[in-house]
């Protein structure tokens, strides 16, 4: 188990430094250490924090390994989600590695997503890009609807417009994160509204041209890949 945590912490630190070197995302060791302080050391002392002369990576690693397991898992999950938009595949693997066995609720959401993805992938493979886009749009709306019904008391859909649903989700999340001083990724919030806007715009063109508008492969794959990331993120909240 200790070897697993060492590997997970090393991978996270590699991702932090990759973000620094690329000068993208604004994530560095100081931000990671601030997250650790927020989640744990504001009520406890950390021995590693008493050695300011250590290089940033060594200090971050010592602080992570000093944390109780559950707090360490929480820190890694928060940081991996913040970096997920920059390094989606590596962060997905890291999240899967440190996430405990999923409850049946989450399994149901995952099964539904995988079923949609199989149909979407089959549509893309056969060149039916319009169908793939419609399935992607339908799946994302289902996840938005489930989130809003779970988190907003007496939520009543005034529209099934995926663009407006995404705005409602983002507003609710940002309000919650800010109220509770929880670090969050602005990139992830922006991704939801951007992808939803692409879907809404493309679906509107399909309707206005009575099927004459052609969805190309690039749009279908873009929508499919980003819908998957959004759905996996939302499924943690309902």
Secondary structure, 3 states (H helix, E strand, C coil): CHHHHHHHHHHHHHHHHHHHHHCCCCCCHHHHHHHHHHHHHCCCCCHHHHCCCCCHHHHHHHHHHHCCHHHHHHHHHHHHHHHCCCCHHHHHHHHHHHCCCCCHHHHHHHHHHHHHHHHHHHHHHCCCHHHHHHHHHHHHHHHHHHHHHHHCCCCCCCCCCHHHHHHHHHHHHHHHHHHCCCCCCHHHHHHHHHHHHHHHHHHHHHHHCCCCCCCCHHHHHHHHHHHHHHHHHHHHHC
